Amino acid sequence: MRRLLIIIILSLLVGCQENSSLASLTPTLVSQSVTLDPIPTRHLRAVVTRAMTPTYTALPTRPPTETLLPTYTALPLLETPIPLNGTFSFGQSVLGTPLTAHRLGTGAKVIVLVGGIHGGWEVNTTQLMNELIAHYQANPAQIQPGVSLLIVPQLNPDGAARGRVLEGRFNQHLVDLNRNWGCGWQATAYFRSQVVDPGGSAFSEPETQALSELILNTRPSVVLFYHSAADGIFAGDCGDFAGISESMVAVYGRASGYPYEASFSDYPVTGTAPAWVTAQGIPSADVELSTWRETEFDRNLRGIQALQCWLVNEVSCR
């Protein structure tokens, strides 16, 4: 009996020692789980960010608003007011040929018409401007009260002097003057599939400097630039005022019969005159004649007459 009691006591002592050992191990296990070094959250974010970053090259975006403004040193204001009637010079070409404008009518709402921004094959646009000048000089009553016309027959006389050749498109510096304007200007420019020179910067050429100053000083109601021969009217759409030319273009298009609802998409065009004019808050467009040789006088006269009525809101003359 005594021996059995000793065995039971010894068994109880061994059991207590084993439980004590487990108890001493438990804190160690808990401590190890707490002191494990987890991946820091900032590392996880970095991994996710890298994984979600696109690997493609982003398409180019429109230049910031500040680059839409002219980058040249502005010319001084015209020393004398623009005459209420008659012919005057507003600048000169690279070779020193005077750039002339003809004002007809005395109204405050001015329509500016520009031909010959390209010479060469587009000389018919200069011929059209001269026909319009002769017509309105002979028929001054066709200019609505409150409206005046400011017509620039030829912005690129140096190119026009080369004749009906491709090189006639460019000025004496071989710059394409319809890629040299300050809204959407790019260092690489195109005419069809050919790379052309847009100038060293926007407004690098005396011709575009002179005409832009004339427009800023005049603050016309509409500016149209005439070209050939894409057969259509294409509104300027650059800067904060993109879209303001659509109503004007529709008026001219319906009256003249030129297509006007589509955007030009044959090839990329940058730094154009209507784009810059539109960015100044003035409705503007390229009017593309349908041929290289004809002036298409009658249909363009109808377009200009319709624009006059639209500007003065004169329903009876439409």
Secondary structure by P-SEA (a helix, b strand, c coil): caaaaaaaaaaaaaaaaaaaaaaaaaaaaaaaaaacccccaaaaaaaaaaaaccccccccccccccccccccccccccccccccbbbbbccccccccbbbbbbcccccbbbbbbccccccccaaaaaaaaaaaaaaaaccccccccbbbbbbccccaaaaaacccccccccccccccccccccccccccccccbbbbccccccccaaaaaaaaaaaaacccbbbbbbccccbbbbbbcccccccaaaaaaaaaaaaccccccccccccccccaaaaaaaaccccbbbbcccccccaaaaaaaaaaaaaaaaacccccc
